[in-house]
Structure formats: structure tokens, C-alpha cells
């Protein structure tokens, strides 16, 4: 009569192989998640910049030459605020606002023209420069790893 089942050596061998596969796969999956967050934020930045340009073009057609004073009327340092949605004085900016949150992949308003976005536990600071052609940028505002991430987001 044949015995059915696995020997202890076979089971240990399978467990070792699964451990090696997990050790290789998990870091790659984490990098993929960070890349997805960076791609999402790059899309947000592109949408914000495009909306600023569109609103400025609309204002030019109405005879207003200035860029908007603010991008939203959200309260600073508060979660679940609607960001980049314009406000009652400038009209719509983004059709669908971005909600503020203090965690990776989300934006937070710091003051009237400053925002941060958290990526890989680094706060990347952005500023809206209404007097510099409505520029929305993070260059020269960050240092170290945050500056490296800023370059990934804007170049």
C-alpha cells in the first residue's frame, strides 16, 4: 500500500522557495505603489496647472488680466477640505476637487498660496505664484529627498 502525503523535507523545501519568492516580490510591489502615487500626483499637478491656464484665458476674454488670487477657499491644515475648486470669487477651477488629507498621496493646504503633498512620508511643498504667470511649482522650496521627489513630479 502506498502512503499519500509529503515528507517533512519536501514541505520545508516548498516553504523555503515561497520565502525566497516573497522576499523578491514584496519590495517590487512596494516600489510599484510609490510609482502609482507619483503618477497620480503628476496628473493632479498637470490638471491644476491646466485649470489655472484655462481660468486665466477665460478671464482675459472678459477683460481681466490678473491671475486669480487663490486657488480655493479651503481652510488651511484641515482634512476633508475641497482643494483647487476655485471659490465664489474666481469661479470653478477643477471640475472635481481634490480632498485634503494628512497621508501619503494626498494634498494639504498650508496657507493662501502654499500646499503640500505627502509622498513616501515626505511633505513636498508647492506654491502658487499669481504674480509670476500663475505658476504652480515646488522648485527651490524643498531640500534633500523632498527636492528629489519634486524633480520627479515636475520634470
GIZI-V319782 format. One line per field, one symbol per residue. phi: phi as a letter, one per 40 degrees, with the letter a starting at -180 (. if undefined). Layout:
phi: ???
This chain:
phi: .ccbhbcccccccccccccccccccccccccccccccccccccdccccccccccccccccccgccccccacabcccfbcgccbfbgaccbgcbccbcbccacadgbcaccadbbbbbcbfgbcccbbbbccbfgcbabcgbbagcccccdcccbb
